[in-house]
Amino acid sequence: MHGLAAQVALVLALVIAGWATVLALTRRAAGSFFVAGVLWAGIVVSFAAVVGVGVALTDHAPRDVLHVVYGVLAVGLLPGAAVVAGGRTGPGRPIVWAVAGIVLVILVLRLFQTGG
């Protein structure tokens, strides 16, 4: 379950990064579908984290402690980006989401590399 949620999170992170990059390059605002996608990505990342904590407590801990660090960063990334993007208007807002999406892709890939 943890691995499947992580794979879904990677796909959603790639979609968010690509979508936000296109929005930033075309200087268009993020619509409600984009916001819903970001919300779903946050839910999936959080679900993967909760299941991961359960796996670590009952089955086996990740082989590298950095897995936990990257997981904490991944869970906090999208809410942090929402705070930063909330104070911006115009083309600056999609740029924040594009950077957050790219960083989330990198974090999820690193989570795969450092996991059990």
KATA-V698461 format. One line per field, one symbol per residue. phi: phi as a letter, one per 30 degrees, with the letter a starting at -180 (. if undefined). psi: psi as a letter, one per 20 degrees, with the letter a starting at -180 (. if undefined). burial: # if it has 24 or more other ideal C-beta (glycine too) atoms within 12 Angstrom, else .. A space follows every 10 residues. Layout:
phi->???
psi->???
burial->???
This chain:
phi->.ddddddddd dddddddddd dddddchcdd cddddddddd dddddddddd dddddddcca dddbddeddd dddddddddd ddddddccbi dddddddddd ddddeddddd dddcdd
psi->gghghhgghg ghhggggggh gggghjlqqp ahhghhgggh ghggggghgg hhggghhhfq qqiphhgggh gggghigghg hhgghhjqrb ihghgghggg gghgggghgh ghhia.
burial->.#..##..## .##.###.## #.##.....# ...##.##.. ##.######. ##..#..... .#....##.# #.###.##.. #...#..... ..######## #####.##.# ##.##.
